[in-house]
Structures are given as structure tokens and as C-alpha cells.
């Protein structure tokens, strides 16, 4: 690989080198070599050389071949990178059909990664480009629309699936001859299966929707056959429908009913919940943001950004003249998960959104949210973000026209005709399980700033400094029988001695701050208060200080004290807490699984030598 990297770097100087043979070899070996750190550098240089000698279409063909090998090896993220490269190489003139077929493959990859809104965006982009392009491309409209139906069905947006299915089947009837097109026949069969499940579900879960589903089924000659099949099938009650959806799909049936629309997905340890009013334009904006977040999650997975395993709840609103630029992403107070209000430029029917402005708005909002989720320094975060941009993040989020224009193939009239806001979803839309695809699991293992040497140094300092600061309280606690029993209880629960010392220290610190008059916001804002607080934090107890009450050092008190230390422990690892809100559960999980929080220790003198002796 080192030799190939050197060769790739000299290809521009050696125009007679048979680069096509090397490119073909890389295609064969892609599943084996894709994890090598020089892989992408070599591939990009070889593709550039192929494009220079044979044209961009030839380079795109090589990228497609590598993608096929990676898909066969179930390497979906890497295959996606190659498919996007192929799409860019073919996105012109005579090669546009190839680009659209590649985009259908991209849609399927996102679907397999459990990212249905990204899959829907690319499927609709195929339909949109084929509809507005050359007459010879019109046969690609139905595959795009019906692929989007599959994404909506899997995610539980069954009202949307019904309307897209109707449009897709109409397009197929008009544009494709199924008698000579086996692929079209297979699409029709899948669409009719989806329609049958929608009818079966509507009968049990939302009977008011049955007339609309039957109208669509009748229009496509499927109503009577579907009725016969449903009559012969086992009856499913509401609980069975919900249980099977939780087991097999990514969302519960008819989650797009109700006054509020909720979009859910998970990737890289983050559970996303986007909420909006369930009207046409708010839903388009929410789906636009969700699709971009899904696409961005895939690209950021290539770097360890030290993301928190937490939830992100976003209330999606439409931007109006009363808002300014900074209002687009507004963080809300929360110490358990992240909460945001996001305001997006609204789509207006018949009016084109500016693709560049649309991309920059999405990128700005999502960059702010991902930056908050990352604990890397701002510099290191943006280094990873820049690498994603170099890999083509900008054109991946774009995919042609803005999302709302593509999704507007289902008109506002069709959307509103279902009266979805007047009906309640049959089950809690956020109650089902969410499982990330293994390739988008939370990045665990040692954190990017972790080292055993740093851990030893931090522990050595704790065992030396904390007892010295508690020079009067620690001996009192060592003699107290109730406290010794508390220590034994917490040790049995997995606490190490430095956890105990940290908990005791923080309880004592609060008492000392109160005695010094530094325990209120007003006091801390007074001149010199911050410096006085810093001095007290590291100053050993004085002989004339009052004694803290022993009952303050209960198990509950120590748990509080240890919890309060978590943000400072995070920052001690050269990690950056940019948000003013401490997400304690996510911080503790990060420390536990990536920074040895519950396992790292060193040899030390026992600070509580009699704690193993419990009272009779």
C-alpha cells in the first residue's frame, strides 16, 4: 500500500502508466483494503488519473465497480462513498441515466442503514430528475417514487406511503409497459403488498382511513383481490400490529397521524426526535432536516468526534420575518439529553428554493448541533468536519433539488385530504425501540484523548491532593461508624476509593462555600468572588473552620457529590464542554465506556481502612 500510495502520487507525472489496470485491481481488492489508512488517498489519485485519460464517466464506472464489491461484503458506508463518487462522475449529459441508477443504489444503501428519510430523499431525487429531464429517462420516475414508498412504509408514515404509492402507480401505468419489464412487474407486486398492509392496518388501527385506502386500491384494480387475501388472513389486534412493527420496522403504523408529527432515528449513539406541527409545510421542513442529519451522520462516522450517546429533541418551526440568522438553531435548557428549537426557511408551493442557500442553512444548523454533541475541542471537531466536506458532504446533502421540491410531488391538496390532524396515531410514535445499524453504532473504545499514562497521573494527583485538603474532616469520617457502613455499601456497588474521596470532597466543598458566603449566584457575581472560590477549592481546611455535619456524608450525599464532579472530570481529559447544560447521564456513560471511569485505579493507601468492618 505504501508503494501504491507513492505511485498514485506520481501518476500526474507519468501519463503513459497503464492506470486502468491498477484501477481495476483496486476494484477487485476494495473489500480487503478499504480499512487501510492510505486507501482513500490512493483511490482518489487513481480516479483522477483515469478521469484525465479516459473521462469522468470511466472514473465513475470504476467507483461503481468498487461499490459493488463493497456491497457484496456488506460494507455499506464505504459502498456509499463510492456510489456518491460514481454519481458525481456521471452527473451530465449522456451519462445521466447512469447517475440516476446509481442514486437508486444510494437510496437502497441509506435504507439498509436504517435511515429512511435519506433513502426517501434520494429516491425522490431520481423521480424528480427523470421527470424534468430527457423523455428517455421518464421510465425512471416510477422506480424512484415506489422506492420512496418503501421508505415511508418502513418508518411508519403510512399516510404518506399511501399518497406516494398512488402517485407512483399512476406514473408506472403511464410510463412503463409491465408486460415487457420484469423489474416494473416486481415493483408493482411490492406496491400491492404495501397497499394490502395499509388496508389491513387501517381496518384495525384507524378505520376512518379505510375509505381512502380502498379508493387507491380500487383505482389500481387491487381492491377485490386484497379484500379476499385479508379475509383469509389471521386477525391482528392493535397490540399485534404494534408488536410486529416494533420487531420488523423502524416506526409504528400511522405515526403520521395526529396534530404533531414526530420523526425518529438513531445513529452514532444519538437518538434524534424531530417534532413539528402536522401540516404540509412544517412536515416538509422537518423531513428536510431529518434527511440531512441522516446523511451527515454517515459521513461523520468516518471520524471519532467523541460524540455523546444521548438524545436530541428538535422542535422544527418555520422561519419568518421576525427572526434573525442566529434564531435558526436555539438550544433549550436540559440536563438530560439535548433540546433545540430549529427554524428553517419555508417552502412555498410552486416556488423554487435556492439550492445553495438551502444547503448552507441545513449545514449551519446541523454543524451547531453536532458541535454540541462532540466533546472534542472546536479545532479538532472542525478538522473532522473538513474531512467530511472533502469527501463530498456538500453534494450528498444536496442530491439535486432541495428536499421540499422533490417531496412536493405529493401536493398540499393530497396531503390535507387525508385529514391526518383529526385522527390520533394508534400507538405512541416514540414508544417503540430504535436500533442503529451496526455500521452506525456509537463509537466506543478508548476515547480520542485517553491514555493510561494520563489516567495514572490524574489518579496520583487525586489520592495526594484530596485527602490533604480534607485534613480535618477525613479523620472524623474514618472514625464514624455510620460513614464506614456507607463506604462499605458504596464499595459493594462498584465505587473505587477515588470516587469516595471525590464525593466527600464535593459535599464538604459546598459546606465550606456556604460558610464563606460563596454559595449564591449574587455572591459569586460580586467582585473577587471567582478568585476567592478558586482559592478555597485548593486550600486545606483551617483549624478555625466549623465542622460539617456527619449526616451530610450519607450515601445520597456522596452520590450527589460524585455526580457534581462529572463535568470537571470530562474537562480534565482535554474535552470541551461548550454547552451550558450538563448532560449527566451521557457524560457518565462516555467516561465509563471510553475513559475507564469505573475501572481505572492505582495502588494507594486506603483512605477508609476500617470501612470493610460493618456494624453488627
WORA-V618736 format. One record per residue. N is the residue number from 1. RES is the residue in one letter. PSI is psi in degrees with one decimal (NA if undefined). Layout:
N;RES;PSI
N;RES;PSI
//
This chain:
1;X;-37.9
2;X;-40.2
3;X;-41.9
4;X;-38.0
5;X;-41.5
6;X;-43.0
7;X;-46.0
8;X;-36.1
9;X;-16.6
10;X;4.6
11;X;-33.0
12;X;-20.7
13;X;-8.2
14;X;72.0
15;X;-17.9
16;X;-2.0
17;X;135.8
18;X;74.9
19;X;-25.4
20;X;-39.2
21;X;-40.5
22;X;-40.6
23;X;-43.1
24;X;-39.6
25;X;-41.0
26;X;-35.3
27;X;-41.9
28;X;-39.4
29;X;1.6
30;X;-47.4
31;X;-25.7
32;X;-36.7
33;X;-5.2
34;X;-24.0
35;X;-5.5
36;X;137.8
37;X;-22.1
38;X;-0.9
39;X;-54.2
40;X;-37.5
41;X;-44.8
42;X;-48.1
43;X;-43.7
44;X;-40.6
45;X;-41.0
46;X;-41.9
47;X;-39.8
48;X;-42.3
49;X;-41.4
50;X;-43.4
51;X;-37.3
52;X;-33.4
53;X;-33.0
54;X;-7.8
55;X;160.0
56;X;-28.7
57;X;-36.8
58;X;-41.1
59;X;-37.9
60;X;-38.8
61;X;-38.1
62;X;-40.7
63;X;-40.4
64;X;-41.4
65;X;-41.2
66;X;-39.4
67;X;-41.1
68;X;-43.3
69;X;-40.2
70;X;-36.3
71;X;-39.7
72;X;-29.6
73;X;8.8
74;X;38.4
75;X;80.4
76;X;-44.3
77;X;-44.1
78;X;-38.1
79;X;-39.2
80;X;-42.8
81;X;-44.0
82;X;-38.4
83;X;-39.1
84;X;-37.8
85;X;-42.1
86;X;-41.6
87;X;-45.1
88;X;-37.2
89;X;-28.0
90;X;-0.6
91;X;66.1
92;X;150.2
93;X;-119.5
94;X;-17.4
95;X;5.0
96;X;-36.2
97;X;-42.6
98;X;-40.7
99;X;-40.8
100;X;-38.0
101;X;-38.8
102;X;-39.3
103;X;-32.7
104;X;-39.1
105;X;-38.3
106;X;-43.6
107;X;-43.8
108;X;-36.0
109;X;-46.0
110;X;-39.0
111;X;-42.4
112;X;-23.0
113;X;11.3
114;X;38.4
115;X;76.9
116;X;-29.0
117;X;-36.4
118;X;-41.0
119;X;-42.7
120;X;-42.1
121;X;-46.2
122;X;-34.4
123;X;-43.4
124;X;-31.9
125;X;-36.0
126;X;-47.9
127;X;-41.0
128;X;-45.2
129;X;-38.6
130;X;-34.3
131;X;-34.9
132;X;-1.1
133;X;-150.1
134;X;146.7
135;X;-32.8
136;X;-11.2
137;X;-5.1
138;X;-25.8
139;X;-10.1
140;X;-4.7
141;X;-52.2
142;X;-43.6
143;X;-39.1
144;X;-47.9
145;X;-42.7
146;X;-26.6
147;X;-37.7
148;X;-35.6
149;X;-45.2
150;X;-41.4
151;X;-43.1
152;X;-41.2
153;X;-47.9
154;X;-35.1
155;X;-3.0
156;X;1.4
157;X;72.1
158;X;-26.3
159;X;-46.9
160;X;-39.7
161;X;-40.6
162;X;-46.0
163;X;-40.7
164;X;-38.0
165;X;-42.0
166;X;-47.7
167;X;-41.6
168;X;-41.3
169;X;-36.2
170;X;-44.8
171;X;-40.4
172;X;-41.1
173;X;-36.1
174;X;-34.0
175;X;-15.3
176;X;137.3
177;X;104.7
178;X;-22.4
179;X;-21.2
180;X;11.3
181;X;99.5
182;X;-36.2
183;X;-39.3
184;X;-38.5
185;X;-42.4
186;X;-38.8
187;X;-41.8
188;X;-42.5
189;X;-41.6
190;X;-39.9
191;X;-42.5
192;X;-37.4
193;X;-48.0
194;X;-41.8
195;X;-39.7
196;X;-40.4
197;X;-35.6
198;X;-41.9
199;X;-45.1
200;X;-43.2
201;X;-41.7
202;X;-39.4
203;X;-39.2
204;X;-41.0
205;X;-32.1
206;X;75.6
207;X;-26.3
208;X;-19.3
209;X;-10.6
210;X;-45.7
211;X;-39.0
212;X;-42.2
213;X;-41.8
214;X;-34.7
215;X;-45.4
216;X;-44.4
217;X;-40.1
218;X;-39.2
219;X;-29.5
220;X;19.9
221;X;26.3
222;X;-3.0
223;X;-51.6
224;X;-46.7
225;X;-39.7
226;X;-38.9
227;X;-43.0
228;X;-43.7
229;X;-43.4
230;X;-38.6
231;X;-31.5
232;X;-13.0
233;X;161.2
234;X;145.5
235;X;133.6
236;X;126.2
237;X;179.7
238;X;-44.7
239;X;-38.3
240;X;-44.5
241;X;-48.2
242;X;-42.2
243;X;-45.1
244;X;-36.7
245;X;-41.9
246;X;-31.9
247;X;-33.3
248;X;-20.4
249;X;-175.6
250;X;4.5
251;X;158.1
252;X;152.8
253;X;140.0
254;X;40.9
255;X;-10.6
256;X;19.3
257;X;160.3
258;X;170.4
259;X;-19.6
260;X;136.3
261;X;130.3
262;X;125.1
263;X;132.0
264;X;143.0
265;X;168.2
266;X;141.3
267;X;140.8
268;X;32.5
269;X;-3.2
270;X;126.8
271;X;117.1
272;X;133.5
273;X;113.8
274;X;125.0
275;X;140.2
276;X;160.5
277;X;144.8
278;X;55.5
279;X;166.6
280;X;-52.0
281;X;-34.6
282;X;-40.6
283;X;-41.3
284;X;-44.2
285;X;-42.2
286;X;-41.9
287;X;-37.2
288;X;-46.8
289;X;-41.7
290;X;-42.4
291;X;-44.4
292;X;-39.2
293;X;-37.3
294;X;-44.2
295;X;-43.7
296;X;-34.8
297;X;-39.8
298;X;-44.4
299;X;-34.1
300;X;-13.5
301;X;-16.4
302;X;-16.5
303;X;146.2
304;X;99.0
305;X;8.1
306;X;55.3
307;X;145.6
308;X;139.5
309;X;98.1
310;X;-172.3
311;X;149.4
312;X;115.9
313;X;124.1
314;X;122.7
315;X;116.8
316;X;124.7
317;X;167.8
318;X;136.2
319;X;137.2
320;X;-174.3
321;X;-15.5
322;X;-8.8
323;X;153.4
324;X;175.4
325;X;-41.7
326;X;-13.6
327;X;-7.6
328;X;-33.7
329;X;110.5
330;X;114.9
331;X;142.3
332;X;155.8
333;X;131.0
334;X;130.4
335;X;12.6
336;X;94.2
337;X;172.5
338;X;142.2
339;X;137.3
340;X;152.1
341;X;125.5
342;X;128.5
343;X;124.3
344;X;151.8
345;X;127.5
346;X;151.0
347;X;142.5
348;X;128.0
349;X;131.7
350;X;-6.4
351;X;135.3
352;X;136.3
353;X;146.1
354;X;112.0
355;X;-41.9
356;X;-44.0
357;X;-38.4
358;X;-45.4
359;X;-46.5
360;X;-35.8
361;X;-48.1
362;X;-44.8
363;X;-40.2
364;X;-48.0
365;X;-48.1
366;X;-32.6
367;X;-41.9
368;X;-43.1
369;X;-45.1
370;X;-35.2
371;X;-39.0
372;X;-34.4
373;X;-24.9
374;X;138.2
375;X;4.1
376;X;158.8
377;X;155.2
378;X;-39.7
379;X;-46.9
380;X;-35.7
381;X;-48.5
382;X;-23.1
383;X;-44.3
384;X;-39.5
385;X;-41.1
386;X;-36.9
387;X;-37.6
388;X;-39.2
389;X;-39.8
390;X;-28.8
391;X;0.5
392;X;24.3
393;X;-36.3
394;X;-43.5
395;X;-17.4
396;X;-42.7
397;X;-33.8
398;X;-55.8
399;X;37.0
400;X;-123.7
401;X;157.4
402;X;152.3
403;X;-46.4
404;X;-38.7
405;X;-39.6
406;X;-44.7
407;X;-17.1
408;X;2.3
409;X;-25.3
410;X;110.4
411;X;166.8
412;X;-38.1
413;X;-44.4
414;X;-44.1
415;X;-47.6
416;X;-22.8
417;X;-25.3
418;X;-16.4
419;X;40.0
420;X;-26.0
421;X;-16.9
422;X;-8.5
423;X;149.6
424;X;144.0
425;X;142.8
426;X;-18.0
427;X;158.5
428;X;118.5
429;X;-24.4
430;X;13.0
431;X;-18.4
432;X;165.0
433;X;154.5
434;X;124.2
435;X;124.0
436;X;153.7
437;X;142.7
438;X;-31.5
439;X;-9.9
440;X;28.0
441;X;163.9
442;X;136.8
443;X;104.5
444;X;-155.4
445;X;174.4
446;X;133.9
447;X;160.1
448;X;-18.6
449;X;7.4
450;X;143.0
451;X;149.8
452;X;-37.1
453;X;-43.3
454;X;-39.8
455;X;-44.2
456;X;-41.6
457;X;-43.1
458;X;-40.8
459;X;-39.7
460;X;-43.7
461;X;-40.9
462;X;-48.8
463;X;-23.3
464;X;-42.5
465;X;-42.9
466;X;-48.1
467;X;-34.4
468;X;-36.4
469;X;-36.7
470;X;46.7
471;X;-25.0
472;X;-38.2
473;X;-37.4
474;X;-47.2
475;X;-36.4
476;X;-43.5
477;X;-37.6
478;X;-27.5
479;X;-10.0
480;X;121.1
481;X;-43.8
482;X;-40.2
483;X;-37.4
484;X;-37.5
485;X;-36.3
486;X;-43.4
487;X;-44.7
488;X;-40.6
489;X;-45.5
490;X;-34.7
491;X;-39.6
492;X;-25.5
493;X;3.3
494;X;3.0
495;X;135.6
496;X;167.5
497;X;-32.1
498;X;-25.5
499;X;-44.4
500;X;-47.1
501;X;-39.4
502;X;-43.8
503;X;-46.2
504;X;-44.5
505;X;-44.6
506;X;-35.4
507;X;-45.3
508;X;-39.4
509;X;-40.6
510;X;-40.0
511;X;-43.5
512;X;-38.4
513;X;-41.5
514;X;-42.5
515;X;-33.4
516;X;-0.2
517;X;30.0
518;X;29.8
519;X;17.2
520;X;158.3
521;X;-41.8
522;X;-42.9
523;X;-40.3
524;X;-21.2
525;X;-4.1
526;X;153.4
527;X;132.8
528;X;-5.8
529;X;-40.3
530;X;-42.7
531;X;-40.1
532;X;-38.7
533;X;-44.1
534;X;-39.8
535;X;-42.2
536;X;-34.3
537;X;-35.8
538;X;3.6
539;X;127.7
540;X;153.8
541;X;139.0
542;X;156.5
543;X;-29.0
544;X;4.5
545;X;144.8
546;X;156.9
547;X;137.1
548;X;146.4
549;X;138.1
550;X;-33.6
551;X;-11.1
552;X;-20.8
553;X;42.7
554;X;174.5
555;X;-41.2
556;X;-39.3
557;X;-42.2
558;X;-35.8
559;X;-42.5
560;X;-45.0
561;X;-39.3
562;X;-40.6
563;X;-42.5
564;X;-21.2
565;X;-12.0
566;X;-47.3
567;X;-40.8
568;X;-32.8
569;X;-39.5
570;X;-48.1
571;X;-27.9
572;X;-21.5
573;X;22.6
574;X;37.2
575;X;156.9
576;X;120.8
577;X;92.3
578;X;-29.0
579;X;145.5
580;X;-4.6
581;X;125.8
582;X;114.7
583;X;81.4
584;X;-47.5
585;X;-41.3
586;X;-39.2
587;X;-45.8
588;X;-39.7
589;X;-42.5
590;X;-47.3
591;X;-40.2
592;X;-43.5
593;X;-17.0
594;X;-11.2
595;X;23.3
596;X;30.4
597;X;-38.7
598;X;5.6
599;X;-32.9
600;X;132.7
601;X;169.3
602;X;166.0
603;X;136.4
604;X;163.2
605;X;139.6
606;X;117.0
607;X;-13.8
608;X;68.4
609;X;-23.8
610;X;6.9
611;X;-17.2
612;X;-9.9
613;X;105.4
614;X;151.9
615;X;146.4
616;X;NA
//
